[in-house]
């Protein structure tokens, strides 16, 4: 089986697992009787774990010059931990098992994206033609998981999770490893990358845009449940969101242009603002679910542009680590603030105030993005390190 076909299959399967964890962990915890603040505590603490584990596995991958072998280890532990998590109801066990998944499952994301970008370059195909299958896996599994949870109960997710995990392991076993660069890994090149002003401004922009996006990811399911929606409606909401990404990723070769990444990030932040502002005023759970179709103008544009921009400025030998830094901001640091702050806002003031807050943050991200575009790209000052 061709390498790209295996990689596309792996994208489908990994993002299926990510869907079950990121999308339905808050819903599962809500089913176990936890409050939004407690849910925010668990997910926020997971963000601290992610801060440690994603750079750790990224550096190990760069140093050992292998991604596939790292993936195999991470998938084995993640599958076991996921099965135990969705079989548990003890608050202490839920915390411990969730932390294990944050330690072993979440680092797979930047490693997979590094595989996607490197193999797409080597094969002469667009990154989006591979990443599309991840969006498809996330979408299909979100819908499936919602129905499974509604009709068979929350604990039925354990079997579904481990089954997908096993198939992911087999697929990863069959995949070739990513082509490695001949350039040596040096701490000096990493220091030069991190200390570059353009890099720092870019990472700050990603952080500003990521916090409201992560708040929505964490509390959307709880918001839908509060408005009277069932778990299958939560699944439909994330199916519409992830499904809308498919066409955008598939056509990235057409709309994603070098030198325009910062502008695209700013535009996506504008649509994040519109989406979250409208969410604050909705009272019908079905309307809130249907609104997630606006994802097509937000996350896939934001993330594709961010990855391409990152790969333009990061030293080639530190690409896996650079990808990890990006994922760390989106799933780690921003996730901590999003979960702790979001959980507290939700408990004290309700969903409306939460969504007005994240709409304002997205608006700030839009303004900052346009400023950086004028400084670094429109004037032609963006330079590779």
Beta strands, then each sheet from edge to edge (+ up, - down):
end
